[in-house]
């Protein structure tokens, strides 16, 4: 799956490319085909890790200079990872502190992936002669979409669905505050008979209630505006169910309200939006790379 998104001033980001190649070919063959068809050598390219290819841990921020932060976090991960930390690639995402108490309870997210996973992905891009500059994760891709939906000065909870799990993020001002995975995905919801589907929705609701309560306790300085539910097939009426059972406003989002799809009418289909949700989020990443 490949997407290209272009930002231009205050206009909605424009989706110039969003499609898939034959999934029966190898990743290398797919990349080579895409490079040839789309001239990927001209662009700054990113790739997303799958949920089982990395670990995300919320940790107390160590009291060290910024230059020493990654080393200190790596040390903290020694007792967390189920493999030697020496064989891990580690990065850090800082959680914004309370502006009225900037020294109290600072937290960071540590992202860790096995070196061989990262190296394998990099080698595929090198072999295909595609310039890879960013290896990203779905939580940060979802943050990029949330930033387009946020109300200024308020927090946003965003729930999206992948095939085998769902992802809940809390953001404000384009920053990630909290992220949690729920082990109920789209496949399970689509295949479940009505009674079983209600049980799954109850399970999701309970996880959301716990997460909302936790967010309110930990980040009381970020008032939450609403819970946004990512694109889903029409028959999954989860937004209505959640609205009846949660104390925050709930709305299902349509990416066409924040992205310019141009003539790509197929992207207006919620099921297509669900498939490409995190891909489009990854393509929205916009910081300057030095």
C-alpha positions as CSV (number, residue, x, y, z in Angstrom):
1,X,0.0,0.0,0.0
2,X,1.4,3.4,-0.9
3,X,0.2,7.0,-0.3
4,X,1.5,10.5,-1.0
5,X,0.0,13.5,0.8
6,X,0.9,17.2,0.0
7,X,0.4,20.1,2.3
8,X,-0.1,23.6,1.0
9,X,-0.8,26.4,3.4
10,X,-4.1,26.4,5.2
11,X,-5.8,24.2,2.6
12,X,-6.7,20.6,3.5
13,X,-3.8,18.2,2.8
14,X,-4.1,16.8,-0.7
15,X,-3.9,13.1,-1.4
16,X,-2.1,12.7,-4.6
17,X,-1.4,9.0,-4.5
18,X,-3.2,6.2,-2.6
19,X,-3.3,2.7,-4.0
20,X,-2.0,-0.9,-3.7
21,X,0.1,-3.2,-5.7
22,X,-0.2,-7.0,-6.0
23,X,0.1,-8.5,-2.5
24,X,1.2,-11.8,-4.0
25,X,4.6,-10.4,-4.8
26,X,7.5,-10.0,-2.4
27,X,8.0,-6.7,-0.6
28,X,11.2,-6.1,-2.6
29,X,9.4,-6.7,-5.9
30,X,6.5,-4.4,-4.8
31,X,9.0,-1.6,-3.9
32,X,10.8,-2.0,-7.2
33,X,7.5,-1.8,-9.1
34,X,6.5,1.3,-7.1
35,X,9.8,3.0,-7.6
36,X,9.5,2.5,-11.4
37,X,5.8,3.5,-11.7
38,X,5.9,6.5,-9.2
39,X,9.5,7.6,-9.4
40,X,9.9,7.2,-5.7
41,X,13.5,8.1,-5.9
42,X,12.3,11.8,-6.0
43,X,10.6,11.7,-2.7
44,X,11.2,11.5,1.1
45,X,9.9,8.1,1.9
46,X,8.5,6.6,5.1
47,X,7.4,3.1,6.1
48,X,5.2,1.8,9.0
49,X,6.1,-1.0,11.3
50,X,3.3,-3.5,12.1
51,X,1.9,-3.7,15.6
52,X,3.9,-6.9,16.3
53,X,7.2,-5.5,15.1
54,X,7.8,-3.1,18.0
55,X,6.9,-2.3,21.6
56,X,5.7,1.0,23.0
57,X,6.3,1.6,26.7
58,X,5.2,4.6,28.8
59,X,7.9,5.4,31.3
60,X,8.7,8.1,33.8
61,X,11.1,10.5,32.2
62,X,14.6,10.2,33.7
63,X,16.2,13.4,35.1
64,X,19.0,13.7,32.5
65,X,20.0,16.2,29.8
66,X,18.2,15.8,26.5
67,X,21.4,14.5,24.9
68,X,21.5,11.6,27.3
69,X,17.8,10.7,27.2
70,X,17.9,7.8,24.8
71,X,20.8,6.2,26.7
72,X,18.9,6.5,30.0
73,X,15.7,5.1,28.4
74,X,17.6,2.2,26.9
75,X,18.8,1.4,30.5
76,X,15.2,1.5,31.8
77,X,14.1,-0.9,29.0
78,X,16.5,-3.6,30.2
79,X,13.8,-5.0,32.6
80,X,10.9,-4.4,30.2
81,X,11.9,-6.0,26.9
82,X,11.7,-9.8,26.4
83,X,14.9,-9.7,24.4
84,X,18.4,-8.2,25.1
85,X,18.2,-4.4,25.0
86,X,21.6,-4.4,23.2
87,X,19.8,-5.9,20.2
88,X,17.1,-3.2,20.1
89,X,16.7,0.0,18.2
90,X,15.2,2.6,20.6
91,X,13.6,6.0,20.1
92,X,11.7,8.3,22.5
93,X,8.5,10.3,22.2
94,X,8.1,13.0,24.9
95,X,4.7,13.4,26.5
96,X,3.9,17.1,27.1
97,X,4.0,18.2,30.7
98,X,1.5,20.2,32.6
99,X,2.3,23.8,31.7
100,X,1.4,24.9,35.2
101,X,3.7,22.3,36.8
102,X,6.4,21.5,34.1
103,X,8.6,19.6,36.5
104,X,6.0,17.3,37.9
105,X,5.5,13.7,36.7
106,X,7.1,13.9,33.2
107,X,6.6,10.9,31.0
108,X,8.0,9.6,27.8
109,X,7.0,6.8,25.4
110,X,9.9,4.5,24.5
111,X,9.7,2.8,21.1
112,X,11.8,-0.3,20.8
113,X,12.2,-2.7,17.9
114,X,14.5,-5.6,17.3
115,X,17.6,-4.6,15.3
116,X,17.0,-7.4,12.8
117,X,13.4,-6.1,12.1
118,X,14.7,-2.6,11.4
119,X,17.6,-3.8,9.4
120,X,15.5,-6.1,7.3
121,X,13.1,-3.2,6.4
122,X,16.0,-0.9,5.6
123,X,17.7,-3.5,3.4
124,X,14.5,-3.9,1.3
125,X,14.4,-0.2,0.5
126,X,18.1,-0.1,-0.2
127,X,17.8,-3.1,-2.6
128,X,14.9,-1.4,-4.3
129,X,16.8,1.9,-4.5
130,X,14.0,3.7,-2.7
131,X,15.2,6.5,-0.3
132,X,13.9,5.5,3.1
133,X,14.2,8.4,5.7
134,X,11.6,7.5,8.3
135,X,10.5,4.3,10.0
136,X,7.3,5.1,11.8
137,X,4.6,3.5,14.0
138,X,0.8,3.5,13.8
139,X,0.4,5.5,17.1
140,X,2.2,8.5,15.5
141,X,0.5,8.1,12.2
142,X,-2.8,8.3,14.0
143,X,-1.6,11.4,15.9
144,X,-1.1,13.1,12.5
145,X,-4.7,12.5,11.6
146,X,-5.9,13.5,15.0
147,X,-4.1,16.8,14.6
148,X,-6.5,17.6,11.7
149,X,-9.6,16.8,13.8
150,X,-8.7,18.5,17.1
151,X,-10.4,21.5,18.7
152,X,-7.9,24.1,19.7
153,X,-7.0,24.0,23.4
154,X,-8.9,20.7,23.8
155,X,-7.9,17.0,23.8
156,X,-9.2,14.4,21.3
157,X,-9.6,10.7,21.8
158,X,-9.4,8.8,18.5
159,X,-10.3,5.1,18.1
160,X,-9.4,3.4,14.9
161,X,-9.7,-0.2,13.8
162,X,-7.2,-2.5,12.1
163,X,-7.9,-6.1,11.1
164,X,-6.8,-7.7,14.4
165,X,-6.9,-4.9,16.9
166,X,-8.1,-1.3,17.6
167,X,-6.0,1.6,18.5
168,X,-7.0,4.4,21.0
169,X,-5.0,7.6,21.1
170,X,-5.3,10.8,23.2
171,X,-3.8,13.9,21.6
172,X,-3.9,17.7,22.0
173,X,-2.1,20.3,20.0
174,X,-0.7,17.7,17.6
175,X,1.1,15.9,20.5
176,X,0.5,12.3,21.7
177,X,-0.4,12.0,25.3
178,X,-1.6,8.4,25.6
179,X,-2.0,5.3,23.4
180,X,-3.6,2.0,24.1
181,X,-4.3,-1.1,22.0
182,X,-7.6,-3.0,22.4
183,X,-7.5,-6.6,21.3
184,X,-10.7,-6.4,19.3
185,X,-10.2,-5.8,15.6
186,X,-12.4,-5.3,12.5
187,X,-12.2,-9.0,11.4
188,X,-13.7,-10.1,14.8
189,X,-16.5,-7.5,14.7
190,X,-17.4,-8.3,11.0
191,X,-17.5,-12.1,11.5
192,X,-19.3,-12.1,14.9
193,X,-23.1,-12.9,15.0
194,X,-25.2,-10.2,16.5
195,X,-25.1,-11.4,20.1
196,X,-21.3,-11.9,20.0
197,X,-20.9,-8.5,18.4
198,X,-22.7,-6.9,21.3
199,X,-20.3,-8.6,23.7
200,X,-17.4,-7.3,21.8
201,X,-18.8,-3.8,21.8
202,X,-19.3,-4.1,25.6
203,X,-15.6,-5.1,25.9
204,X,-14.5,-2.1,23.8
205,X,-16.7,0.2,25.8
206,X,-15.2,-1.0,29.1
207,X,-11.7,-0.5,27.8
208,X,-12.6,3.0,26.6
209,X,-14.2,3.9,30.0
210,X,-11.1,2.8,31.8
211,X,-8.8,4.8,29.4
212,X,-11.0,7.9,29.6
213,X,-10.9,7.8,33.4
214,X,-7.1,7.3,33.4
215,X,-6.6,10.2,31.0
216,X,-8.8,12.4,33.2
217,X,-6.7,11.5,36.2
218,X,-3.3,11.8,34.6
219,X,-3.9,14.7,32.3
220,X,-6.5,16.8,34.1
221,X,-5.0,19.9,32.5
222,X,-6.2,18.7,29.0
223,X,-10.0,19.0,28.8
224,X,-11.3,16.3,26.4
225,X,-13.6,17.5,23.6
226,X,-14.9,14.2,22.2
227,X,-14.2,10.7,21.1
228,X,-13.8,10.3,17.4
229,X,-14.3,6.9,15.8
230,X,-12.3,6.1,12.7
231,X,-13.9,5.0,9.4
232,X,-15.7,1.7,9.5
233,X,-18.1,-0.3,7.3
234,X,-21.7,1.1,7.7
235,X,-22.9,-2.1,9.3
236,X,-20.6,-1.6,12.3
237,X,-22.7,0.9,14.3
238,X,-20.2,1.3,17.1
239,X,-20.4,5.1,17.3
240,X,-24.1,5.0,18.2
241,X,-23.4,2.2,20.8
242,X,-20.6,4.2,22.4
243,X,-22.6,7.4,22.4
244,X,-25.2,5.6,24.6
245,X,-22.6,4.3,27.0
246,X,-19.9,6.9,27.4
247,X,-20.0,10.3,29.1
248,X,-18.1,12.1,26.3
249,X,-19.5,13.1,22.9
250,X,-18.9,10.5,20.2
251,X,-18.7,11.0,16.4
252,X,-17.7,8.9,13.5
253,X,-15.2,10.7,11.2
254,X,-15.1,11.0,7.5
255,X,-11.6,11.7,6.2
256,X,-13.1,13.6,3.3
257,X,-13.8,16.4,5.8
258,X,-10.1,17.0,6.6
259,X,-8.3,15.7,3.5
260,X,-8.6,16.7,-0.2
261,X,-9.3,13.5,-2.2
262,X,-9.7,15.3,-5.5
263,X,-11.1,13.0,-8.1
264,X,-10.4,9.8,-6.1
265,X,-14.0,9.0,-5.4
266,X,-13.1,5.5,-4.1
267,X,-11.5,7.2,-1.0
268,X,-14.9,8.5,0.0
269,X,-15.9,4.9,0.9
270,X,-15.6,4.4,4.7
271,X,-14.3,0.9,4.1
272,X,-11.5,2.1,1.9
273,X,-10.7,4.9,4.3
274,X,-10.4,2.3,7.1
275,X,-7.9,0.3,5.1
276,X,-5.7,3.2,4.3
277,X,-6.2,5.1,7.6
278,X,-2.7,4.7,9.1
279,X,-1.0,4.8,5.7
280,X,-2.5,8.3,5.1
281,X,-1.5,9.3,8.7
282,X,2.1,8.3,8.0
283,X,2.1,10.3,4.8
284,X,1.0,13.3,6.7
285,X,4.2,13.5,8.7
286,X,5.7,16.8,8.0
287,X,8.7,17.8,10.1
288,X,11.9,18.7,8.4
289,X,14.5,15.9,8.4
290,X,18.1,17.1,8.9
